[in-house]
């Protein structure tokens, strides 16, 4: 017996907030049909039936962030002779700046950049490759730079001798503010198309602002 009065109440609540103000309407009374109508009420916007659709949308949202991951652009600073130069900032700690630079180089090479297009500068500890090659003498070290057939690593002190390349990656992995500023200023003039800076964003933006 209690099931019979409950059925019309379900249909009245499905019709929304108008059930109370428009209780005397006769147009709404024919609606409580016994069985087929429960399928109709969900369409006004019930959360239950709509839940299956978000997974499809979530998949598309998940695909989107994969692309922008990498790096946030810094305000472009035009380098001399390189009006179309782009600048990208990869946030990293002082300890992680060199690893971030290595990752950036890997991505560049995977994207089709020739190894000889890339120059990597460090503001603190030299890259292990540079340390190793310099152990054989500066002549052989810089001969590899002049050959221009592979990625070349140099520290801020020796970077003045490095020639321009299409892409320059700077790892702000230590050093003084003056060293970082001079390395970034030099990188501006050496990077033909793209300058990537890895380090603390606040510090880098302050240095870029000071050197602009």
URSULJO-V794566 format. One record per backbone hydrogen bond with DSSP energy under -0.5 kcal/mol. NH is the residue of the N-H (numbers start at 0). CO is the residue of the C=O. Records with the same first field share a line. If there is no record, write none. Layout:
NH=CO / CO
//
This chain:
3=0
4=0
5=1
6=2
7=3
8=4
9=5
10=6
11=7
12=8
13=9
14=10
15=12
18=15
19=16
20=16
21=17
22=19
24=21
29=25
30=27
31=28
32=30
37=34
38=35
39=36
40=36
41=37
42=39
43=40
44=41
45=41
49=45
50=46 / 47
51=48
52=49
53=49
54=50
55=52
56=52
57=53
58=54
59=55
60=56
61=57
62=58
63=59
64=60
65=61
66=62 / 63
67=63
68=64
69=66
70=67
71=88
73=86
77=75
78=81
81=78
84=81
85=192
87=194
88=71
89=196
90=88
91=198
96=92 / 93
99=95
100=96
101=97
102=98
103=99
104=100
105=101
106=102
107=103
108=104
109=105
110=106
111=108
112=107
116=113
117=114
118=166
119=151
120=168
121=153
122=170
124=172
130=126
131=127
132=128
133=129
134=130 / 131
135=132
136=133
140=136
141=137
142=138
143=139
144=140
145=141
146=142
147=143
148=143
151=117
153=119
155=121
158=154
160=157
161=158
164=189
166=116
167=193
168=118
169=195
170=120 / 168
171=169 / 197
172=170
179=175
180=176
181=177
182=178
183=179
184=180
185=181
186=182
187=183
188=184
189=185
190=186
191=164 / 189
192=165
193=165
194=85
195=167
196=87
197=169
198=89 / 196
203=199
204=200
205=201
206=202
207=203
208=204
209=205
210=206
211=207
//
